[in-house]
Amino acid sequence: MNENIVKRNDLLAETVIKGLESRNMSGYYAKTAEEACKKALEIIGEGSSVTMGGCMSAHEIGLVDALKEGNYNFIDRDKETDKRAAMLKAYDADVFISSCNAMTDDGILVNIDGNSNRVSAIAQGPRKVLFIVGMNKVCDDLDGAMKRARNVAAPINVQRFSLNTPCAKTGKCMDCKSPDTICCQFLITRFSRHKDRIHVILVQQDLGF
């Protein structure tokens, strides 16, 4: 990565972490995927029950493999025959892992969901929520974060799942009501009432969509 981009990200991460702290959330900055994975495992703690939504960022930093191989009770919904039961286990888990579709530089997290298991677990249930967020997802303000979530993250995800929505064909949000839409629930996390529940690891590199 270009050294000027690295320097910019280093400085921006400091601003984001201050914003998170002002919102009763904990922020961390990792310069490499390996560093991010190590910090995530430290926050999770051995022996913890852990589950997640469809978080590509957690896969990209090697966290999912580390959880499967280590001393953790990793609830892998992809291996569960009863998907609904697997999703419900998330609400009583010690840690729920997620990324975000976008976030503001003062610490507001934006997520859009289709089945809504992810946003509901972020809002309430698991004892801790751990976000893995590439610096590519940091936006200037809430309007910019919403636009990123709808026009970048959502179209890529519907293409990934081969869904039949207008944005899969145009590459941008058409504010549709398609049966296949994944833009069913919008969650804006601007403050955590419970201190030490929400943790955000910012990662120097681009992650996810």
C-alpha positions as CSV (number, residue, x, y, z in Angstrom):
1,M,0.0,0.0,0.0
2,N,1.2,3.5,-0.8
3,E,3.0,5.1,2.1
4,N,0.9,8.2,2.0
5,I,-2.3,6.1,2.2
6,V,-0.8,4.3,5.1
7,K,0.0,7.6,6.9
8,R,-3.5,8.9,6.2
9,N,-5.1,5.7,7.6
10,D,-2.9,5.8,10.7
11,L,-4.1,9.4,11.4
12,L,-7.7,8.7,10.5
13,A,-7.8,5.6,12.8
14,E,-6.9,7.8,15.8
15,T,-9.9,10.0,15.0
16,V,-12.3,7.0,14.6
17,I,-11.1,5.5,17.9
18,K,-11.8,8.7,19.8
19,G,-15.2,8.8,18.2
20,L,-15.9,5.2,19.3
21,E,-14.8,5.9,22.8
22,S,-17.1,8.9,23.0
23,R,-19.9,6.5,22.1
24,N,-19.1,4.0,24.9
25,M,-17.5,1.6,22.4
26,S,-13.9,0.3,22.4
27,G,-11.7,0.9,19.3
28,Y,-8.3,-0.6,18.3
29,Y,-6.1,-0.3,15.3
30,A,-4.1,-3.1,13.6
31,K,-1.6,-2.5,10.8
32,T,-1.7,-6.1,9.6
33,A,-4.2,-8.9,9.3
34,E,-2.1,-11.0,11.7
35,E,-2.1,-8.2,14.3
36,A,-5.9,-7.9,13.9
37,C,-6.4,-11.6,14.4
38,K,-4.2,-11.6,17.5
39,K,-6.1,-8.7,19.0
40,A,-9.5,-10.3,18.2
41,L,-8.6,-13.6,19.9
42,E,-7.4,-11.6,22.9
43,I,-10.8,-9.8,23.1
44,I,-12.7,-13.0,22.6
45,G,-10.8,-15.0,25.2
46,E,-10.3,-18.8,25.2
47,G,-13.2,-21.0,26.0
48,S,-15.8,-18.4,24.8
49,S,-18.8,-19.3,22.7
50,V,-18.5,-17.5,19.4
51,T,-20.7,-17.1,16.4
52,M,-21.0,-14.7,13.5
53,G,-22.9,-13.5,10.5
54,G,-21.5,-13.6,7.0
55,C,-18.4,-11.6,7.9
56,M,-15.9,-11.8,5.0
57,S,-13.5,-9.6,6.9
58,A,-13.1,-12.2,9.7
59,H,-12.2,-14.8,7.1
60,E,-9.7,-12.4,5.5
61,I,-7.7,-11.8,8.6
62,G,-7.6,-15.6,9.5
63,L,-9.9,-15.2,12.5
64,V,-12.4,-17.9,11.5
65,D,-9.7,-20.5,11.0
66,A,-8.1,-19.6,14.3
67,L,-11.4,-20.0,16.1
68,K,-12.0,-23.4,14.5
69,E,-8.5,-24.6,15.4
70,G,-8.2,-23.1,18.9
71,N,-9.9,-23.5,22.3
72,Y,-13.1,-21.9,21.5
73,N,-16.8,-23.0,21.2
74,F,-17.2,-21.8,17.6
75,I,-20.8,-22.1,16.4
76,D,-20.4,-22.6,12.7
77,R,-23.8,-22.0,11.2
78,D,-22.6,-23.3,7.8
79,K,-22.3,-26.8,9.3
80,E,-25.7,-26.7,11.1
81,T,-28.6,-28.4,9.4
82,D,-31.1,-26.2,11.2
83,K,-30.0,-22.7,10.2
84,R,-32.7,-21.0,12.3
85,A,-31.5,-22.8,15.4
86,A,-27.9,-21.9,14.6
87,M,-28.9,-18.2,14.2
88,L,-30.8,-18.2,17.5
89,K,-27.7,-19.5,19.3
90,A,-26.1,-16.1,18.5
91,Y,-28.3,-14.3,21.0
92,D,-26.8,-16.2,24.0
93,A,-23.2,-16.4,22.7
94,D,-20.3,-14.8,24.6
95,V,-19.2,-13.1,21.4
96,F,-20.8,-12.2,18.1
97,I,-18.4,-11.3,15.2
98,S,-19.4,-9.0,12.5
99,S,-18.1,-6.3,10.2
100,C,-20.0,-3.2,9.2
101,N,-21.2,-2.1,5.8
102,A,-19.8,1.4,6.6
103,M,-19.0,3.6,9.5
104,T,-18.4,7.3,10.1
105,D,-15.1,8.8,11.1
106,D,-16.7,9.8,14.5
107,G,-17.7,6.2,15.3
108,I,-21.2,5.5,14.0
109,L,-21.7,2.0,12.6
110,V,-24.1,1.4,9.7
111,N,-25.4,-2.1,8.8
112,I,-28.0,-3.3,6.3
113,D,-29.4,-6.8,6.6
114,G,-31.8,-9.2,4.7
115,N,-32.6,-11.9,7.2
116,S,-31.8,-9.5,10.0
117,N,-30.1,-12.1,12.2
118,R,-26.9,-10.0,12.0
119,V,-28.4,-6.6,12.9
120,S,-30.6,-8.0,15.7
121,A,-27.6,-9.7,17.3
122,I,-25.6,-6.5,17.1
123,A,-28.4,-4.6,18.8
124,Q,-29.0,-7.0,21.6
125,G,-28.2,-10.5,22.9
126,P,-24.5,-11.6,22.7
127,R,-22.4,-10.4,25.7
128,K,-19.9,-8.9,23.3
129,V,-20.0,-7.8,19.7
130,L,-16.6,-7.6,17.9
131,F,-16.4,-5.7,14.6
132,I,-13.6,-6.3,12.1
133,V,-13.5,-3.2,9.9
134,G,-11.1,-2.3,7.0
135,M,-10.2,1.3,6.7
136,N,-11.9,1.3,3.3
137,K,-15.3,1.4,5.1
138,V,-14.7,4.7,6.9
139,C,-16.8,7.6,5.6
140,D,-17.0,11.3,6.3
141,D,-20.4,11.3,7.8
142,L,-23.7,9.4,8.2
143,D,-25.0,10.3,4.8
144,G,-21.8,9.0,3.2
145,A,-21.9,5.8,5.3
146,M,-25.5,5.1,4.2
147,K,-24.6,5.7,0.6
148,R,-21.7,3.4,0.8
149,A,-23.8,0.7,2.5
150,R,-26.5,0.9,-0.2
151,N,-24.4,1.6,-3.3
152,V,-21.2,-0.4,-2.6
153,A,-21.8,-3.1,0.0
154,A,-25.4,-4.1,-1.0
155,P,-24.8,-4.5,-4.8
156,I,-21.7,-6.6,-4.2
157,N,-23.4,-8.9,-1.7
158,V,-26.4,-9.5,-3.9
159,Q,-24.0,-10.4,-6.8
160,R,-22.1,-12.7,-4.4
161,F,-25.3,-14.5,-3.5
162,S,-26.7,-14.5,-7.1
163,L,-29.8,-12.7,-6.1
164,N,-32.2,-11.1,-8.6
165,T,-32.4,-7.4,-7.7
166,P,-32.1,-4.3,-9.7
167,C,-28.8,-3.4,-8.1
168,A,-27.3,-6.7,-9.2
169,K,-27.8,-5.4,-12.8
170,T,-27.0,-1.7,-12.3
171,G,-24.4,-1.8,-9.6
172,K,-26.1,0.8,-7.5
173,C,-29.1,1.0,-5.2
174,M,-32.5,1.4,-6.9
175,D,-34.4,1.6,-3.7
176,C,-36.2,-1.6,-4.7
177,K,-38.9,-3.8,-3.1
178,S,-37.7,-6.9,-4.9
179,P,-38.5,-10.2,-3.1
180,D,-34.7,-10.8,-3.2
181,T,-33.7,-7.5,-1.6
182,I,-31.2,-7.7,1.2
183,C,-32.0,-4.1,2.3
184,C,-34.7,-5.1,4.7
185,Q,-33.4,-3.8,8.0
186,F,-31.1,-0.8,8.6
187,L,-29.2,-0.5,11.9
188,I,-27.4,2.6,12.9
189,T,-25.3,2.1,16.0
190,R,-24.5,5.5,17.5
191,F,-24.0,4.6,21.2
192,S,-23.6,1.5,23.3
193,R,-25.5,1.7,26.6
194,H,-23.4,-1.2,27.9
195,K,-19.7,-0.4,28.3
196,D,-17.2,-3.1,27.1
197,R,-19.9,-4.7,24.9
198,I,-19.0,-3.3,21.5
199,H,-15.4,-3.6,20.2
200,V,-14.2,-2.4,16.9
201,I,-10.8,-3.5,15.4
202,L,-9.9,-1.1,12.5
203,V,-7.5,-2.7,10.1
204,Q,-5.0,-0.8,7.9
205,Q,-5.8,-2.8,4.8
206,D,-9.0,-2.9,2.7
207,L,-11.3,-5.7,3.9
208,G,-14.7,-6.9,2.9
209,F,-17.1,-5.0,0.6
